[in-house]
Amino acid sequence: MQKWLAVLAIGIALDCRQSAQLIAQSPAGNPCQRPESGSIVPEPEDLRSQNGVLEATLTIHNVAAANGSTLYCYTDAFGHQSPNLRVAPGDLVILHLRNELTETALNAKPAQRHAHSGSQPAPDPCNSSVMSSVSTNLHFHGLTIPPVCHQDDVLKTSVQPGDAPFEYRFRIPGNEPPGLYWYHPHIHGFSKAQLLGGASGALIVEGIERAQKATAGLPERVFIIRDLDLLNPNAPPDPSEPKVPKFLVDRDGDAANTGTGFGKPAKDLSINYVPVPYPGYSPAMIEMKPGERQLWRVLNASAITYVNIEVLFNRAPQRLGLVAMDGVPLTHDTTHADLPGDSISWQTHLAIPPGARVEFIVNGPAEGQSGLLVTRSVDTGPGGENDPNRMLAKIVTSASATEPRSKLQASPEPLAPTTETWLGNVTPVRVRRLYFSEKLADPNDPTSAIEFYLTVDGQEPKMFDMSSGIPDIVAQQGTVEDWIIENRSSELHDFHIHQLHFLLLDYMGRPVNEHFLRDTVNVPYFNGHGLTYPGVRLRMDFRDPNTVGTFLYHCHILEHEDKGMMGSIRVDPAPDSADRVTALSIVKK
C-alpha cells in the first residue's frame, strides 16, 4: 500500500507508449484527434457572445479509432473541438447543429424508429423521433429553458445525417445563476456510446464573481473529465497496487466494484481529452505559476464513472474552496441574512457524480513544488462498476507558465438580490415518492441482461418508452413539490431532472441545510440489511414558466438511462397564465 501511494504521490507510472500509439495512429484529418497521454492539458476554445448574441456552428463527428472504439466530438467553424460556450444572462443563443455522424461496425444498432431512406422525404427533425446510432440532438444540461423544439426538447427532436443544419435558438434566462453548465446529445438508447466517445462541451453563464466576491479577478480553468473504453483492457494491474482478491465483470463486460479502491477500472478517464490510461495512469500535466490562485470549473461528463477529486501536495490533501455546484453559487439564497457574499465551503475532496459540476478556488504549489490532481475511489455498491483511486494530472509550477485564457472581472457589480421567495421557504403542494430498481430480464437466468427502472410509487415498474405520449408525472407551473427518491437496488444511482434545479432537503434520513440548488444528486445503494431503503428528499421548483412542457428525469449513469431508468413529466400552465407562457416560450429574432 505504501509503495503504491508513493507512486501516486510522485507521478511515476508504467510505460503507456502503447496507449499513446493507439491515439497517434488515428487517420489523417481526424476531427476528433486526441492528445497523447502525459500531454499538457489544453484549454478548450472559448466562443463568447457579442452584443448579447452568441451565434455559432457546431458539427458532431465520429471516427473509428485504431483500438476499435469510436471517438465523438463537436467542432466549431475553425475545427476546434468541443468549445466552451460563454454567455451572459439575457443573451440570445443561436447554434447551427450539423450532423456528420457515420455508421461504424461498432455503433451500428437498430434504430428505435426507422430512419428515413434517400427515396423518402426526410422527416421533420422536430417530430421525427428517430433514435439511432447516427441521430443527434442537443441537451443544455442545467439551463432553465423551455423543453420545446429548437430550444431544449429531446423527446422528439432528432437530427439525421444529411439533414440541413438544425437551428437551436433560445435566450439565457435573466435570472439564470452564473456558473458551469454543459451541452451533450440526448438520443435515447445511444447516449452512453456518444458521451463515452467524447461528445460533450461546457457552457458557462458568466458572472460568478458577481455572486462570489472571493473569485473576483481570478484566472479560471475549465476541466472536463470524460470516461472512455479501456485503452489497455488486457493489461494486468500495476505491480505496485495492492492485490485485489478477485476480478469480476458485470453483464456489460465492465470491471465490477472490488470494494477495495484498487483493481482494473470499468473505464479509463481523460481530462480535456488527454487520456489517463490504466494500468499506470500516466498523468496529464497542468501548468501554473508558483502559488497562483485560480478558479477551477470541473465538469464530470462521464457516461458511467463517478469521480471524487482531490489535490495533493507531497501526499497531503489541499483545501479546495467550493464556490458553486451544478452552476449555482453557494450564495444563491440571497434571502438568508447570515449568508455572506463570498460564502466558501473549504473541502479536501469533492465528489462529482456523472453530469454534475463543481467550481472551486485552488492555490497552486510553491516554486519548486509539484502537486497531483487525483480521484479517490467511489463505492458504487456490490452491483456497480469499479471506480478506483487514480491520478488525473500532475500540477507543475513555472514562472513562465502560460496565463489561462480567461480571467474574471476584478471589480464586478454585485448581483441584485432575488425578489423570489427562497425555495426552502415555500410550502410544497404535494409529496411524491419515486424509486430506482433493477430486475433480471429472465429471473431464471442469472446471466441475463438487467432491466433498469425509475418508478413513481404506486405505478408498475417499466422501462421507459420514448414512443409513449403518457407522462409518468403531471405537475402544474407555479407550484412546488417534494420528491422522495429511494434506491432499492444494490448499486449507486445518480438522479437528474431537466429544465430546473432542486433543493436537497434530506439525505439518508438526515436534514441538509443548503443555501444553493442542484440538478444532479447521488442516491445511495441498498445494502440488503437496512430496515428502510436509502433515499433523498428534494424540493422541486415548477414556478418558472420555462418549465412548462414535457421533459425527462432519469439516472445520469447513461448505461442505466439507455436501458430504461427514466421517466417523463408534463408541467401544465397555471390556469391563468397559459397565454403568457406561450409568449415566453417564443424567442424573438
C-alpha positions in Angstrom: 0.0 0.0 0.0 2.7 2.5 1.0 4.6 1.7 -2.2 1.5 2.4 -4.3 0.8 5.6 -2.6 4.4 6.7 -3.2 3.9 6.0 -6.9 0.7 8.1 -6.8 2.4 11.0 -5.0 5.4 11.4 -7.2 3.6 10.7 -10.5 5.6 7.6 -11.5 3.7 5.4 -13.9 4.1 2.4 -16.1 5.1 3.0 -19.7 1.9 3.9 -21.6 3.5 4.2 -25.1 1.2 1.6 -26.4 -1.8 3.7 -25.5 -0.2 6.8 -27.0 0.4 4.9 -30.2 -3.2 3.9 -30.4 -4.2 7.5 -30.4 -1.4 8.8 -32.6 -2.3 6.2 -35.3 -5.8 7.7 -35.9 -6.4 8.6 -39.6 -5.1 11.8 -41.0 -7.7 14.6 -40.9 -9.4 13.1 -37.9 -11.6 15.9 -36.5 -11.7 14.1 -33.1 -7.9 13.7 -32.7 -6.9 13.1 -29.1 -3.7 14.3 -27.4 -1.2 11.7 -26.2 -1.2 10.6 -22.6 1.1 12.7 -20.4 0.4 15.8 -22.5 -0.2 19.3 -21.1 -3.9 19.8 -20.5 -5.2 22.1 -23.3 -7.8 24.8 -22.8 -11.0 24.4 -24.8 -11.5 27.3 -27.2 -13.9 30.0 -26.0 -16.9 31.1 -28.1 -18.2 34.3 -26.5 -21.4 36.2 -27.1 -21.0 39.5 -28.8 -23.5 42.3 -28.2 -25.9 40.0 -26.4 -25.8 37.2 -29.1 -23.8 34.0 -29.3 -24.1 32.5 -32.8 -22.0 29.5 -33.8 -22.0 26.4 -35.8 -21.3 23.0 -34.1 -20.7 19.9 -36.1 -20.8 16.5 -34.5 -18.4 13.9 -35.8 -17.5 10.3 -35.1 -14.3 8.5 -36.0 -13.2 4.9 -35.7 -10.1 4.8 -33.5 -7.2 2.3 -34.1 -8.2 0.3 -31.0 -11.7 -0.4 -32.2 -13.5 2.3 -30.2 -15.5 5.2 -31.7 -14.5 8.8 -30.9 -17.1 11.5 -30.9 -16.6 15.3 -30.8 -18.1 18.6 -31.7 -16.1 21.1 -33.8 -16.7 24.8 -34.4 -16.3 26.5 -37.7 -12.5 26.5 -37.2 -12.2 22.9 -36.3 -11.7 23.5 -32.5 -13.0 20.5 -30.5 -15.9 20.9 -28.1 -15.5 24.7 -27.5 -16.7 26.4 -24.3 -19.9 28.4 -25.0 -19.7 31.6 -22.9 -22.8 33.6 -22.4 -24.4 36.2 -20.1 -27.9 36.1 -18.5 -30.3 37.5 -21.1 -28.1 36.6 -24.1 -29.7 35.1 -27.3 -28.0 31.8 -28.3 -28.2 30.6 -31.9 -26.5 27.3 -32.7 -26.4 25.7 -36.1 -26.1 21.9 -35.5 -24.6 19.9 -38.3 -24.8 16.1 -38.2 -21.8 14.3 -39.8 -22.1 11.0 -37.9 -21.5 7.9 -39.9 -22.3 4.2 -39.2 -19.4 2.1 -38.0 -19.3 -1.6 -37.2 -19.1 -0.7 -33.5 -22.1 1.7 -33.2 -24.4 0.1 -35.7 -27.7 -0.9 -33.9 -31.3 -0.9 -34.9 -33.0 2.5 -34.6 -35.9 2.8 -32.3 -37.7 4.3 -35.2 -36.9 3.5 -38.8 -34.6 6.2 -40.2 -35.6 7.7 -43.5 -34.1 6.4 -46.7 -32.9 8.5 -49.6 -36.1 7.8 -51.6 -38.4 9.1 -48.9 -38.8 12.6 -47.7 -36.8 13.4 -44.6 -39.0 13.7 -41.5 -39.3 17.0 -39.7 -36.4 17.0 -37.1 -38.9 18.4 -34.6 -41.2 15.4 -34.9 -39.1 12.6 -36.3 -38.4 10.8 -33.1 -35.8 8.8 -34.9 -33.3 7.4 -32.3 -30.4 5.6 -34.0 -26.6 5.5 -33.6 -26.2 8.3 -36.1 -29.1 10.5 -34.8 -28.2 13.5 -32.7 -29.7 16.5 -30.9 -28.5 18.8 -28.1 -29.5 19.0 -24.4 -28.4 22.0 -22.4 -27.8 20.4 -19.1 -28.9 22.6 -16.2 -30.4 25.5 -18.1 -34.0 26.6 -17.3 -35.1 26.9 -20.9 -38.3 25.6 -22.4 -38.5 21.9 -23.4 -39.6 22.7 -27.0 -38.1 22.1 -30.4 -35.3 24.5 -31.3 -34.7 25.0 -27.6 -34.3 22.0 -25.2 -36.6 19.2 -26.4 -35.0 15.7 -26.5 -38.2 13.6 -26.7 -39.0 14.2 -30.3 -36.2 16.4 -31.8 -33.7 14.2 -33.7 -31.4 15.4 -36.5 -30.1 12.8 -39.1 -27.0 12.8 -41.3 -27.8 14.6 -44.5 -30.3 17.0 -42.8 -29.8 20.7 -43.3 -28.1 22.4 -40.3 -30.6 22.4 -37.5 -31.0 25.7 -35.6 -31.2 26.0 -31.9 -32.4 29.4 -30.8 -33.1 30.3 -27.1 -32.5 33.0 -24.6 -30.5 32.5 -21.4 -32.9 33.5 -18.6 -32.1 36.8 -17.0 -32.2 35.1 -13.6 -30.1 32.0 -14.6 -27.5 31.5 -11.9 -23.9 32.3 -13.1 -21.8 29.1 -13.3 -20.9 26.0 -15.2 -23.4 24.2 -17.4 -22.9 21.9 -20.4 -24.2 20.5 -23.7 -24.3 17.0 -25.0 -26.5 14.7 -27.2 -29.5 13.0 -25.7 -30.6 10.3 -28.1 -32.3 7.6 -26.1 -30.6 4.2 -26.4 -27.4 5.7 -27.7 -26.5 8.4 -25.1 -23.9 6.2 -23.4 -22.0 5.5 -26.7 -21.9 9.1 -27.7 -20.9 10.5 -24.3 -18.3 7.7 -23.8 -16.8 8.7 -27.2 -16.4 12.3 -26.1 -19.5 14.2 -27.3 -19.7 17.0 -24.7 -18.7 20.5 -24.0 -19.0 23.3 -21.4 -21.5 26.2 -21.4 -20.6 28.9 -18.9 -23.0 31.6 -17.8 -20.7 34.4 -16.9 -20.8 36.5 -13.7 -19.9 34.1 -10.8 -17.6 36.9 -9.5 -20.8 39.0 -9.0 -22.2 36.3 -6.7 -18.9 35.1 -5.1 -16.7 38.1 -4.3 -13.7 35.9 -3.5 -13.5 34.8 -7.1 -13.1 38.4 -8.5 -10.0 38.9 -10.6 -9.0 35.2 -10.6 -7.8 33.4 -13.7 -10.0 30.4 -14.5 -9.6 27.0 -16.0 -12.3 24.7 -17.4 -11.5 21.0 -16.9 -13.8 18.4 -18.4 -13.4 14.8 -17.1 -14.7 12.2 -19.6 -14.6 8.4 -19.5 -13.7 6.1 -22.3 -13.3 2.5 -23.1 -10.1 1.0 -21.6 -7.1 1.5 -23.9 -5.3 -1.5 -22.3 -8.2 -3.8 -21.3 -6.0 -6.9 -21.1 -3.1 -5.4 -19.1 -2.6 -6.7 -15.5 -2.8 -4.1 -12.7 0.2 -2.0 -11.8 2.6 -4.3 -9.7 2.7 -1.5 -7.1 -1.0 -1.7 -6.4 -2.3 -3.8 -3.5 -3.5 -7.2 -4.7 -7.2 -7.4 -5.3 -8.6 -10.8 -4.3 -10.7 -11.4 -7.4 -11.6 -9.8 -10.6 -15.2 -9.7 -11.8 -17.1 -8.2 -14.7 -20.7 -7.1 -14.9 -23.2 -8.1 -17.6 -21.9 -5.3 -19.9 -18.3 -6.6 -19.6 -17.1 -3.7 -17.3 -15.0 -4.3 -14.3 -17.2 -4.7 -11.3 -16.7 -2.9 -8.0 -14.0 -4.6 -6.0 -14.8 -2.7 -2.8 -11.0 -2.1 -2.3 -10.3 1.2 -4.1 -8.0 -0.7 -6.5 -8.1 -3.1 -9.4 -9.0 -2.6 -13.0 -11.4 0.3 -13.6 -14.6 0.0 -15.6 -13.4 2.8 -17.8 -10.4 5.0 -18.4 -10.6 8.7 -17.7 -9.4 11.7 -19.6 -9.1 15.4 -18.7 -9.8 17.8 -21.6 -9.3 14.8 -23.9 -5.8 13.9 -22.5 -6.2 10.2 -21.7 -5.0 8.8 -18.3 -5.0 5.1 -19.1 -5.0 2.1 -16.9 -2.8 0.4 -15.6 -0.1 3.1 -14.9 -2.4 6.2 -15.0 0.3 8.3 -16.6 -1.0 11.8 -15.6 -1.7 14.7 -17.8 0.1 18.0 -17.0 -1.4 21.2 -15.6 0.9 24.2 -15.6 0.6 27.1 -13.1 2.6 29.9 -11.8 4.1 29.2 -8.3 1.4 29.8 -5.6 -1.1 31.1 -8.2 -4.7 31.3 -7.0 -7.2 30.1 -9.7 -10.8 29.3 -10.1 -11.2 25.7 -11.5 -14.5 24.7 -13.1 -14.7 20.9 -13.3 -17.4 19.0 -15.2 -17.8 15.3 -14.9 -19.0 14.5 -18.4 -18.5 10.7 -18.0 -21.1 8.3 -19.2 -20.9 6.0 -16.2 -17.9 7.0 -14.0 -18.1 8.7 -10.6 -15.1 10.8 -9.5 -14.1 12.2 -6.2 -11.4 14.8 -6.8 -8.6 15.8 -4.5 -5.4 17.9 -4.9 -2.3 16.6 -3.2 1.0 18.4 -2.4 3.6 15.9 -1.1 0.8 13.4 -0.4 -1.1 16.0 1.8 -4.7 16.9 0.7 -5.1 20.6 0.0 -8.1 22.7 0.8 -10.4 23.4 -2.1 -12.7 26.4 -1.8 -16.0 25.3 -3.2 -18.0 28.3 -4.5 -20.6 26.7 -6.8 -22.2 23.3 -7.6 -24.2 22.4 -10.7 -23.9 26.0 -12.0 -25.3 27.6 -8.8 -23.2 29.7 -6.4 -23.3 28.7 -2.8 -24.6 32.3 -2.1 -27.8 31.7 -4.2 -30.1 32.1 -1.2 -30.0 35.9 -1.0 -32.9 35.9 1.5 -30.6 34.3 4.2 -29.4 37.3 6.2 -26.4 35.4 7.7 -25.1 34.2 4.3 -22.1 36.3 3.2 -21.5 37.4 -0.3 -18.4 35.2 -0.5 -19.6 32.0 1.1 -17.0 29.4 0.5 -17.1 25.7 1.7 -13.5 24.5 2.2 -13.2 20.8 1.5 -10.3 18.4 1.0 -12.2 16.4 -1.7 -15.2 17.0 -3.9 -17.5 14.2 -5.1 -18.8 14.7 -8.6 -21.3 12.2 -10.0 -21.8 11.9 -13.8 -23.4 15.1 -15.1 -22.5 17.2 -12.0 -20.2 20.2 -11.8 -18.1 21.9 -9.1 -16.4 25.2 -9.2 -13.7 25.9 -6.6 -10.7 28.1 -5.7 -7.3 26.3 -5.7 -3.9 27.6 -4.7 -1.0 26.3 -6.8 2.1 24.7 -5.4 5.0 26.8 -4.3 8.0 27.3 -6.5 9.9 24.0 -7.0 7.0 22.0 -5.6 4.6 19.9 -7.7 1.1 18.5 -6.9 -1.3 15.9 -8.2 -5.0 16.1 -9.1 -6.4 12.7 -8.3 -9.7 11.0 -8.0 -10.3 8.9 -4.9 -12.2 5.6 -5.2 -16.0 5.7 -5.1 -18.0 2.9 -3.6 -20.7 2.2 -6.3 -22.1 -0.7 -4.4 -21.9 -4.5 -5.0 -23.9 -4.1 -8.2 -21.8 -1.2 -9.5 -18.7 -0.7 -11.7 -15.2 -0.2 -10.3 -14.1 3.4 -9.9 -10.7 3.1 -8.1 -8.1 5.5 -6.9 -6.1 7.0 -9.8 -4.2 10.0 -10.9 -5.6 12.6 -13.4 -2.9 15.3 -13.7 0.4 16.4 -12.3 0.4 20.1 -11.3 3.7 21.7 -12.2 4.8 25.2 -11.5 6.8 27.5 -13.7 7.3 31.3 -13.5 6.8 31.3 -17.3 3.6 29.2 -17.3 1.1 30.5 -19.8 -1.7 32.6 -18.3 -5.1 31.0 -18.5 -7.1 32.4 -21.4 -9.9 33.7 -19.3 -9.9 35.9 -16.2 -12.8 37.1 -14.1 -13.7 40.7 -13.6 -11.6 42.4 -10.8 -14.3 44.9 -9.7 -17.7 43.4 -10.6 -21.0 44.9 -9.8 -22.7 42.6 -7.2 -25.8 40.6 -8.3 -29.1 42.2 -7.2 -30.8 40.2 -4.5 -33.6 38.0 -5.8 -37.2 39.0 -5.1 -38.5 35.4 -5.4 -39.2 33.5 -2.2 -36.4 31.1 -1.3 -37.4 27.6 -2.4 -36.8 26.2 1.1 -39.4 28.6 2.4 -42.2 27.5 0.0 -44.8 25.0 1.2 -45.0 22.1 -1.3 -48.4 21.3 -2.7 -47.7 17.5 -2.6 -45.1 14.9 -1.8 -44.3 12.2 -4.3 -42.3 9.0 -3.9 -40.1 7.5 -6.7 -37.6 4.7 -6.6 -34.8 3.2 -8.5 -34.9 -0.6 -9.0 -33.4 -3.3 -11.3 -34.5 -6.8 -12.4 -33.1 -9.6 -14.4 -34.8 -9.8 -17.8 -35.1 -13.6 -17.2 -35.5 -14.3 -13.5 -34.4 -17.9 -14.1 -31.2 -16.9 -15.9 -28.7 -15.1 -13.6 -26.6 -14.2 -16.7 -29.5 -12.4 -18.5 -29.5 -8.7 -19.0 -30.6 -6.3 -16.3 -33.6 -4.1 -16.8 -33.5 -0.7 -15.1 -36.5 1.2 -13.7 -37.3 4.6 -12.2 -40.8 4.3 -10.9 -43.4 6.5 -9.3 -44.6 4.7 -6.2 -47.9 3.1 -6.9 -47.2 2.6 -10.6 -46.0 -0.6 -12.2 -42.2 -0.7 -12.8 -41.5 -0.5 -16.5 -38.6 0.5 -18.8 -39.0 4.0 -20.3 -40.8 4.1 -23.6 -39.9 7.1 -25.8 -43.0 6.4 -28.0 -45.4 6.8 -25.1 -47.3 10.1 -25.1 -48.5 9.5 -21.5 -46.3 11.3 -18.9 -45.4 9.5 -15.7 -46.0 12.6 -13.7 -48.2 15.7 -14.2 -47.4 18.9 -12.3 -48.6 22.5 -12.6 -46.5 25.6 -13.2 -46.3 27.9 -10.3 -46.2 25.1 -7.7 -43.5 23.4 -5.7 -43.4 19.7 -4.8 -41.3 17.4 -2.6 -40.0 14.2 -4.1 -38.6 11.4 -2.0 -36.4 9.2 -4.2 -35.3 5.8 -2.9 -32.8 3.4 -4.2 -34.0 -0.2 -4.0 -31.0 -1.6 -5.9 -27.5 -2.7 -5.0 -25.7 0.0 -6.9 -25.3 3.7 -6.7 -27.7 5.8 -8.9 -27.4 9.4 -9.9 -30.7 11.4 -10.2 -31.1 14.3 -12.7 -34.0 16.2 -13.9 -34.2 18.5 -17.0 -35.3 22.2 -17.1 -34.9 23.0 -13.4 -32.8 22.9 -10.2 -34.0 21.4 -6.9 -33.1 21.9 -3.2 -31.7 18.9 -1.3 -33.6 18.8 1.9 -32.8 15.4 3.4 -30.0 12.8 2.7 -30.3 9.3 4.1 -32.8 10.4 6.7 -30.8 13.4 7.9 -31.8 17.0 7.2 -29.5 19.0 5.0 -29.1 22.8 5.3 -28.0 24.0 1.9 -28.4 27.5 0.5 -27.9 26.6 -3.1 -29.7 24.4 -5.7 -28.6 21.3 -7.6 -29.7 19.4 -10.8 -27.9 16.1 -10.0 -27.6 14.1 -6.8 -26.5 10.7 -5.7 -29.0 8.2 -4.2 -27.1 5.7 -2.1 -27.4 2.0 -2.8 -29.3 -0.5 -0.7 -27.0 -2.9 1.2 -29.7 -5.5 1.7 -29.6 -5.2 5.5 -31.4 -1.9 6.4 -34.9 -1.7 7.6 -35.6 1.1 5.1 -34.4 1.9 1.7 -31.8 4.8 1.4 -33.1 7.9 -0.2 -33.1 11.7 -0.6 -35.8 14.3 -0.3 -35.8 17.0 -2.9 -37.9 20.2 -3.3 -38.8 20.5 -7.0 -39.4 24.0 -8.3 -42.0 24.4 -11.0 -42.5 28.1 -10.5 -40.6 29.2 -13.6 -42.8 29.5 -16.8 -39.9 27.9 -18.7 -40.7 24.6 -17.0 -44.0 24.3 -18.9 -44.0 21.3 -21.3 -42.9 17.7 -21.2 -39.4 16.7 -20.2 -37.4 14.0 -18.6 -35.9 12.9 -15.3 -33.5 9.9 -15.2 -30.4 8.3 -13.7 -27.4 10.0 -15.2 -25.5 6.8 -15.4 -26.2 6.7 -19.2 -26.0 2.9 -19.4 -29.0 2.9 -17.0 -30.8 5.7 -18.8 -30.4 4.0 -22.2 -31.8 0.8 -20.7 -35.0 2.3 -19.3 -34.2 4.1 -16.0 -36.0 7.3 -17.0 -39.4 8.9 -16.7 -41.3 11.9 -18.2 -43.1 14.8 -16.5 -45.6 17.2 -18.1 -45.8 20.6 -16.4 -49.1 22.2 -17.3 -49.5 26.0 -17.4 -51.1 27.7 -14.4 -54.8 28.2 -15.2 -54.5 32.0 -15.6 -51.2 32.0 -17.4 -51.5 29.9 -20.5 -51.2 32.8 -22.9 -48.3 34.3 -21.0 -46.4 31.0 -21.0 -46.9 30.6 -24.8 -45.5 34.1 -25.3 -42.5 33.4 -23.1 -41.6 30.2 -25.0 -41.2 32.1 -28.2 -37.7 33.7 -28.7 -37.9 36.7 -30.9 -35.3 37.1 -33.6 
